Amino acid sequence: MQRFRDLDEDFEAFARDHLEDNEFYEHSPDKVEPSSHKRQRLYRALEYLIRSAAKSNNEKAGESKTPHVLAVSHFEVITHLINDVFGIESIGRYNAPAFGESVYIEGYPTEDSNIVRLKVRFNEHERDVFFDRSTRSIQHTTS
């Protein structure tokens, strides 16, 4: 891929470029999937998981069980979650997570069924945020 070669085949530079240079990637979907599509796909999947967990618990009235999901993805998809929750600069590198690094997410219901409180952990970082199911976006406070 020419863009990667232009960046001296540096994964960190490529990760930063991909996260920040939306204009290039949005207009080159034949080369690399645009960041906006990856973010939409990530949060669509998160909404699906939340919906599935809620449905499963509702069907088993009185048997509230905590679902556990292991999901594997490419860093350039998960980086959006890390950036939206922590700000990628606070992590210290753009190609986060690296190979084999885990991101842990716990979900908790709120009074509003469209809002789910998420506890997100990545390495030594931990933060509570809110996932708005109707807009499929991360919020740092409830509105």
N, C-alpha and C positions, 0 to 999 in steps of 0.2 A: 504494500500500500504506500503510495507516494507521500502522503501526509506524514506517516510514521517515519519514513526515511528522511523527510525534510526536518524532522525533529531529532535527527541523529539516532533514531531507534531507541530513544530514551522513554521507558514506560511511564515514568513520573511526568515528564513533559507532555507525553501524549494524553495521559489522564487529565492533566490540568487543562490542556488545549481543548479536549473533548467536553469538559464540564463548562468551560468559560466561553469558548468561541462558538456560540450557537449559530451564528450567521453562516459560517462555513458548512457546518454539519446539517443544518436545516435545508440548505440548498444543494446538498450532495447525498441524498438518500440512497442513491445507487452505490455509493462507496461505503458509508457507515450509517447505521440507523440513527436518526436525529435524537438528541437528548430528550426533547419533549415527548417523543414516542415512548422512550424507555421509562420516563417518569410516569406517564399515563398507564403503562403496562404494570409497573410496580404497584401503584396505588389501586388499580383495578383488581389485581391479585390480592392485595391486602383486604380490600372490601369483601371479596369473595370468601376469604378465610374467616373474616369476622361474621359474615352472614351464615356460613356453614356451622361455625361454632355456636352461634346463637340458636340456630334451628335445632341443632343436635341437643342442646340443653333444654330447649322448650319441649321437645318431643319426649324427653325423659323426665317428666315432672317429678320433683322430689329427689332426683338423682343427679344433682349438679356435679358434673365431672369436668376437670380441667383438660381440655384438648392440648396435645403437644404436637407440633408440626416441625419437621426438619425440611427446610427449603434451601436449595442450592442455586446460586445465581452468579453471574459475572460481576466483577467489581464495578463496572461502569453502570450497572443498574442499581446496585446497593449503595453506591456512592451518593446517589440522589437522596436516599433516606438519611445517610450519615450527614450530608450537607444540610438538609432541611431540619434535622434535629439539633445537631451540634454546631454547624458551621464548619466547613471543611478545613478552614485555617486553624481552628482549635485542635484539630487532629494532628496537623503538622505535615501531612502528605496527601497528595491528590489521588494516589493509586491505592486508597484505602477502601475496603479491606484488601490486604495482600492475600496470597495463597493460603488457604486454611484458616484465616482469621474468622471468628464468629461474631455475629451481631445477635444479641438476645432481645426479644420483644415480648413483653407481657401485656395483655389487654384486660382492661377492667371496664365494666359498664358504668355509665353515668345516668343521671336522671333523664337526660335527653337521649333517646334511642339512636339519634343520628351522630352522637358524639361518643367516642370511645377513648378513655384515658390509656395511653401507652407508656410503659416504662421501658426505655431503650437503653441497653448497655453495649458499649463497644470498648474493649480494653479497659482502661481505668476511667473512662467517661460513662456517666449515667445521667439521664434526664427524663423527667416526665413531660409528655406533650399530649396533645389531643388530636385524634384523627377524626376529621369531619367526613362522615360517610356520604353525605349528599354532594359535597364538592370534591371528594376524594383528595383531600389535602391535609397536611400537617399544620396545626395551629399551636402556638406556644401558650395561649390562654384561651379560655372559652369565651365566646362573644355573646 
